[in-house]
Amino acid sequence: MSVKQPRTLKTVTGAGGTSETYDLAVDPTRSTLDTAVRVAQLAEAAKIDALFTADLLSFDAQGAIGSQEPLVFVSALSQVTSRIGLIATVSTTFHHPFNLARLFGTLDHVSNGRAAWNLVTSSIGEENFGPGDLPSPEERYARAAETLEVVNALWDSWEPGALTVGADGRAVLHRDRVHPIHHSGKFFDVAGPLNIPPLPQRRPVQIQAGQSEAGTALGARYAEIVFTSLPTLDHALDFTRRIRGQAEQGGRADGLPLIFSSFHATYGATEEEAQRLVRERRESIDFEGGRARVADMLGGGVDLSEVPLDSTLPESLLPDVTSVNRRRGRVDIFTGYARQGYTLRELIVAAQDTGHWAAAGTPEQLADAVEERFRAGVLDVISLSGLADPRQHDFVVNGLLYELRKRKIVAADYTGLTLRENLGLELPARDVPTVRS
């Protein structure tokens, strides 16, 4: 498996899952899909490579994400688009691999080869799938690895030529080319084969989110793309070196996995306007309420109520990252900030971007920031937001993307019919099931 040349930056935008979903839900004349349909069509017109849907498996009182089921959501969007990819976030901790193979396989069919799976292991939601506590990250990633083994074997259980066209124009099934997988592992026993036709992409594109030690190991071994929180270039250089080093040791091709970062951009027609917008955003922060957000960035269970806003956090309040059961990559970033001397106020400001990459400036200045990471080899896929807002849409499409295309960093058009082709990802080697007598 390798990355095709020439290398270009791939683009993604969020399809939905914001608090507006609740507004749509109380309007009997509109669907909760309405905004997402508009964003999807704007994104496809702008030749953005894929739509992304996030997910949470618990009630979020702030309504940020988790309000729509991703696979159903993007399946609906597949019918109002024709070229843009469809990324659904789905957890391996609370789903069975046979169902996952069928669900994503069906999405690949209904979209004619535009499906992608953003694999997560979940840091919340165990209260809805009990009994029992959330498994440790090591246990969750062990289950995720076995899930991928099963799902990939199921997708590969149909040999080439298993389904052909007969003289009458109808499908002919060659049963001797469809094989059981006979998987027996720690978490699952799955006989197989998959009971839906072979997929347009053979395998949907596989994305993995998670930066803990266990998450990095999984991404290095399996992921074609890793979704990351890399707030600085130094973070990006360190993470890319580590994960690609592990991937190379595992025999994977150069350039894999691709590095996918979310870009929290503040645009201005001038640099002064962009900086003013940043200041206004900071002035609107509820700093007392922000204590809870920083505590969450530190893994939860940290009491910051007595820490003065303009004081640094005492070492006694900083968790041992290896003892945290939720989002260790995020905890690592914020404990790092605290040890660098960030005050609680500064941590609250940083927490507004939840550990993601943030920058402000004109489209040309933001293009410089993007180009720096791209040329450094630590950015292959970028998430851009705000297409639903007309002014933000103008900055993204006619500003940033225009500038990046002028610099030959982003392609001017789709290059293939499937998402895998548009991302420049070759098909992985086929897992050949062992037929047991």
C-alpha positions in Angstrom: 0.0 0.0 0.0 1.5 3.4 -0.9 0.5 7.0 -1.5 0.3 8.1 -5.1 2.2 11.1 -6.4 2.2 14.0 -6.8 1.4 14.9 -3.2 -1.3 17.4 -2.6 -3.1 18.6 0.5 -6.6 17.0 0.9 -9.5 19.0 2.3 -12.4 18.1 4.6 -15.2 20.0 6.2 -17.7 19.2 8.9 -21.1 18.2 7.7 -23.2 18.7 10.8 -23.7 17.9 14.5 -23.8 21.5 15.8 -26.4 23.0 18.1 -28.3 24.2 15.1 -29.6 20.6 14.9 -31.8 21.3 17.9 -33.2 24.5 16.2 -34.1 22.4 13.2 -35.7 19.7 15.3 -38.4 22.1 16.6 -39.2 23.4 13.2 -41.9 21.1 11.6 -41.2 22.5 8.1 -37.5 21.5 8.1 -35.4 18.4 8.4 -32.4 18.2 10.8 -30.4 17.5 7.6 -31.2 20.9 6.0 -28.0 22.7 7.0 -25.8 19.7 6.2 -27.3 19.4 2.7 -26.4 23.1 2.1 -22.9 22.6 3.4 -22.4 19.4 1.4 -23.4 21.0 -1.8 -21.3 24.1 -1.1 -18.3 21.9 -0.3 -18.7 19.8 -3.4 -18.9 22.9 -5.5 -15.7 24.0 -3.9 -14.1 20.6 -4.7 -13.5 19.8 -1.1 -12.5 16.1 -0.8 -14.8 14.9 2.0 -17.5 15.7 4.6 -16.8 14.7 8.2 -19.3 13.8 10.9 -18.2 13.6 14.5 -20.0 11.7 17.2 -20.5 11.4 21.0 -22.4 8.5 22.7 -23.6 10.6 25.7 -26.0 13.5 26.0 -24.0 16.8 25.6 -25.8 19.5 27.4 -24.1 22.2 25.3 -25.3 20.5 22.1 -21.9 20.7 20.5 -21.7 17.3 18.7 -23.3 13.9 19.0 -26.8 14.9 18.1 -27.1 12.8 14.9 -26.1 9.2 14.1 -23.2 9.6 11.7 -23.8 6.6 9.3 -27.4 7.5 8.8 -26.5 11.1 8.4 -23.9 10.7 5.7 -26.0 8.0 3.9 -28.6 10.7 3.4 -26.0 13.1 2.2 -24.8 10.6 -0.3 -28.0 11.1 -2.2 -27.6 14.8 -2.7 -23.9 14.7 -3.7 -22.0 12.7 -6.3 -18.2 13.2 -5.8 -17.4 14.3 -2.3 -16.3 11.7 0.2 -18.3 10.8 3.3 -16.5 10.2 6.7 -18.5 8.7 9.5 -17.1 8.5 13.1 -18.0 5.2 14.7 -16.7 3.5 17.8 -15.2 0.0 18.0 -15.8 -0.1 21.7 -19.6 -0.4 21.4 -20.1 -2.0 18.0 -19.6 -5.5 16.6 -17.2 -5.9 13.6 -19.7 -7.9 11.5 -22.2 -5.1 11.8 -19.5 -2.5 11.1 -18.4 -4.3 7.9 -22.0 -4.4 6.7 -22.8 -0.8 7.6 -19.7 0.7 6.0 -19.9 -1.7 3.1 -23.5 -0.5 2.4 -22.4 3.1 2.7 -19.8 2.5 0.1 -22.4 1.0 -2.2 -25.0 3.7 -1.8 -22.4 6.4 -2.3 -20.7 4.6 -5.3 -17.3 4.3 -3.5 -17.1 7.4 -1.3 -17.2 5.9 2.2 -14.6 6.4 5.0 -14.6 5.3 8.6 -13.1 7.5 11.3 -12.4 4.8 13.9 -12.6 5.9 17.6 -12.5 3.9 20.8 -14.7 6.3 22.7 -13.8 8.2 25.9 -17.4 8.5 27.1 -20.7 6.7 26.7 -20.2 3.5 28.8 -23.2 4.4 30.9 -25.4 3.6 27.8 -23.8 0.3 27.0 -23.3 -1.2 30.4 -22.9 -2.8 32.8 -19.4 -1.9 33.6 -16.9 0.9 33.5 -15.2 2.2 30.4 -12.4 -0.2 29.6 -8.8 1.1 29.8 -7.3 2.7 26.7 -5.1 -0.4 26.2 -8.2 -2.7 26.3 -10.1 -0.4 24.0 -7.3 -0.3 21.5 -6.8 -4.1 21.6 -10.5 -4.5 20.8 -10.1 -1.9 18.0 -7.2 -3.8 16.5 -9.1 -7.1 16.5 -12.2 -5.3 15.0 -10.1 -4.0 12.1 -8.7 -7.5 11.5 -12.2 -8.9 11.3 -13.7 -6.1 9.2 -10.8 -6.1 6.7 -11.0 -9.9 6.4 -14.8 -9.7 5.8 -14.4 -7.0 3.1 -11.7 -9.2 1.5 -13.7 -12.5 1.8 -14.9 -12.0 -1.8 -12.2 -12.8 -4.3 -11.9 -10.8 -7.6 -14.3 -12.3 -10.1 -16.7 -13.7 -7.4 -19.5 -11.6 -9.0 -19.6 -11.4 -12.8 -22.2 -10.5 -15.5 -23.9 -13.4 -17.2 -25.0 -13.6 -20.8 -28.4 -12.4 -19.9 -27.0 -9.2 -18.2 -27.7 -10.5 -14.7 -25.3 -11.1 -11.9 -23.6 -14.5 -11.6 -22.3 -15.5 -8.2 -19.3 -17.8 -8.1 -19.6 -19.3 -4.6 -16.2 -20.9 -4.7 -14.7 -17.4 -4.7 -16.4 -16.3 -1.5 -14.7 -17.6 1.6 -15.4 -17.8 5.3 -12.9 -16.0 7.5 -13.2 -18.4 10.6 -12.0 -15.7 13.0 -11.6 -16.7 16.6 -10.0 -14.1 18.9 -10.0 -12.5 22.3 -13.1 -10.4 21.7 -14.9 -12.0 18.7 -15.7 -15.2 16.9 -16.8 -14.5 13.4 -17.3 -17.1 10.7 -18.0 -14.9 7.7 -18.0 -14.4 4.8 -19.6 -11.0 4.4 -23.1 -11.3 3.0 -23.2 -8.1 0.9 -21.6 -7.7 -2.6 -18.0 -6.7 -2.9 -17.5 -3.0 -2.3 -16.8 -0.3 -4.9 -13.6 0.6 -3.1 -13.1 -2.9 -1.8 -12.3 -1.3 1.5 -13.6 2.1 2.6 -10.8 4.5 3.6 -9.7 3.9 7.1 -9.1 6.9 9.4 -8.2 6.6 13.1 -8.4 9.2 15.9 -6.3 8.8 19.0 -2.9 10.1 20.1 -2.2 8.0 23.2 0.6 5.5 23.1 -1.9 2.7 22.3 -3.7 4.9 19.8 -0.5 5.8 18.0 0.4 2.1 17.8 -3.0 1.3 16.3 -2.7 4.1 13.8 0.8 3.2 12.8 -0.3 -0.4 12.2 -3.6 0.0 10.4 -4.7 3.6 9.6 -4.5 5.2 6.2 -5.1 8.6 7.8 -4.7 9.6 11.5 -6.9 12.5 12.8 -4.8 14.5 15.3 -4.7 17.4 17.8 -1.4 19.1 17.0 -1.5 22.7 18.2 2.0 23.6 17.2 4.5 22.7 14.5 6.7 21.1 17.1 3.9 18.9 18.2 3.2 18.0 14.6 6.9 17.2 13.9 7.2 15.0 17.0 4.0 13.1 16.4 4.6 12.5 12.7 8.1 11.3 13.4 6.9 8.8 16.0 3.9 7.4 14.2 5.7 7.1 10.8 8.7 5.5 12.5 6.4 2.9 13.9 4.6 2.4 10.6 8.0 2.0 8.8 9.1 -0.6 11.4 5.8 -2.5 10.6 6.7 -2.6 6.9 4.3 0.1 5.7 5.0 2.4 2.8 6.6 5.8 3.0 4.1 8.6 3.7 1.6 6.5 5.7 -0.4 7.1 7.6 -1.5 10.5 6.3 -1.7 13.2 8.9 -5.1 14.9 9.3 -5.4 18.1 11.4 -8.3 20.3 12.2 -7.5 24.0 11.4 -9.3 26.5 13.7 -8.8 29.7 11.6 -9.9 33.2 12.4 -10.1 35.1 9.1 -9.8 38.8 8.5 -9.7 41.0 5.5 -6.6 42.5 7.2 -4.3 41.2 9.9 -5.7 43.9 12.2 -9.2 42.7 11.7 -8.2 39.1 12.4 -6.5 40.1 15.7 -9.5 42.2 16.7 -11.7 39.1 16.3 -9.3 37.0 18.4 -9.4 39.7 21.1 -13.2 39.9 21.0 -13.5 36.1 21.3 -11.2 36.0 24.3 -13.1 38.9 26.0 -16.3 36.9 25.6 -15.0 33.8 27.5 -16.7 32.8 30.7 -13.5 32.3 32.7 -15.2 30.9 35.7 -17.1 28.4 33.6 -13.9 27.7 31.7 -12.4 26.0 34.8 -14.5 23.0 34.1 -13.4 22.9 30.5 -9.7 22.9 31.5 -10.5 20.2 34.0 -11.9 18.1 31.2 -8.8 18.7 29.1 -6.9 17.3 32.0 -8.9 14.1 32.0 -11.6 15.1 34.5 -11.6 14.7 38.2 -9.3 17.8 38.7 -10.6 20.5 41.0 -9.5 23.9 39.8 -12.0 25.9 41.8 -9.4 27.3 44.2 -6.7 28.2 41.7 -6.5 31.9 40.9 -7.0 32.7 37.3 -3.6 34.3 36.9 -1.6 31.6 38.7 0.0 28.5 37.3 -1.3 25.1 38.3 0.5 23.3 41.1 2.2 20.0 40.1 -0.1 18.2 42.6 -3.1 18.9 40.4 -1.6 17.6 37.2 -2.5 13.9 36.5 -0.2 11.1 35.5 -1.2 10.7 31.9 -0.9 6.9 32.0 -3.5 6.9 34.8 -6.1 8.7 32.8 -8.8 6.6 31.1 -10.0 9.3 28.6 -8.3 11.1 25.8 -4.7 10.8 26.9 -3.4 12.7 23.9 -5.4 15.8 24.9 -4.3 15.4 28.5 -0.7 15.2 27.4 -1.1 18.5 25.5 -2.6 20.4 28.4 -0.3 19.0 31.1 2.5 20.1 28.8 1.1 23.6 28.7 0.7 23.7 32.5 4.4 22.6 32.9 5.5 25.3 30.5 4.0 27.9 32.9 0.6 28.7 31.4 -1.7 30.4 33.9 -5.2 29.0 34.5 -6.5 32.0 32.4 -4.2 31.1 29.6 -5.2 27.4 29.8 -8.9 28.4 29.6 -8.1 30.4 26.4 -6.2 27.5 24.9 -9.1 25.1 25.9 -11.4 27.0 23.5 -9.7 25.2 20.7 -9.6 21.9 22.6 -5.9 21.3 21.8 -6.3 21.8 18.0 -4.2 24.0 15.7 -5.4 27.6 15.7 -4.2 30.6 13.7 -5.5 34.1 12.7 -4.8 36.4 9.8 -5.7 37.1 6.2 -6.3 34.2 3.8 -2.7 34.7 2.5 -1.2 34.6 6.0 -3.2 31.5 6.8 -2.1 29.9 3.6 1.5 30.6 4.7 0.8 28.7 8.0 -0.8 25.8 6.1 2.0 25.7 3.5 4.7 25.6 6.3 3.2 22.4 7.8 2.5 20.9 4.3 6.1 21.4 3.2 7.4 20.1 6.5 5.6 16.8 5.7 3.4 16.9 8.8 0.0 17.9 7.1 -1.7 15.8 4.5 -5.4 16.4 5.2 -6.9 19.6 6.7 -10.3 20.2 8.1 -11.8 23.7 7.3 -15.0 25.0 8.9 -17.6 27.7 8.4 -19.0 27.0 5.0 -22.6 27.6 6.2 -21.7 31.3 7.0 -21.5 33.4 3.8 -18.6 35.6 5.0 -16.6 32.6 6.3 -17.4 30.7 3.1 -15.9 33.5 1.1 -12.8 33.5 3.2 -12.4 29.7 2.9 -13.3 29.2 -0.7 -12.3 32.4 -2.5 -9.5 33.2 0.0 -7.6 30.3 1.6 -8.4 27.6 -1.0 -7.9 29.9 -3.9 -4.4 30.8 -2.5 -3.5 27.2 -1.8 -4.5 26.2 -5.3 -2.5 29.1 -6.8 0.5 27.6 -4.9 -0.3 24.1 -6.3 -0.8 22.7 -2.8 -4.5 21.8 -3.2 -5.8 20.2 -6.4 -8.2 22.2 -8.6 -10.6 19.3 -9.1 -11.5 15.8 -8.1 -9.1 13.3 -9.7 -11.2 10.1 -9.5 -14.6 8.7 -8.9 -14.0 7.2 -5.5 -12.8 8.8 -2.3 -9.8 6.5 -2.2 -8.8 7.8 -5.7 -9.3 11.4 -4.7 -7.1 11.0 -1.7 -4.4 9.3 -3.7 -4.5 6.1 -1.6 -3.8 2.8 -3.3 -5.7 -0.3 -2.2 -4.1 -2.2 0.7 -3.0 -5.8 0.1 -5.8 -8.3 0.3 -6.3 -10.4 3.4 -6.6 -13.9 2.1 -9.0 -15.9 4.4 -7.8 -19.3 5.4 -10.4 -21.9 4.5 -10.4 -24.6 7.2 -11.7 -28.0 6.6 
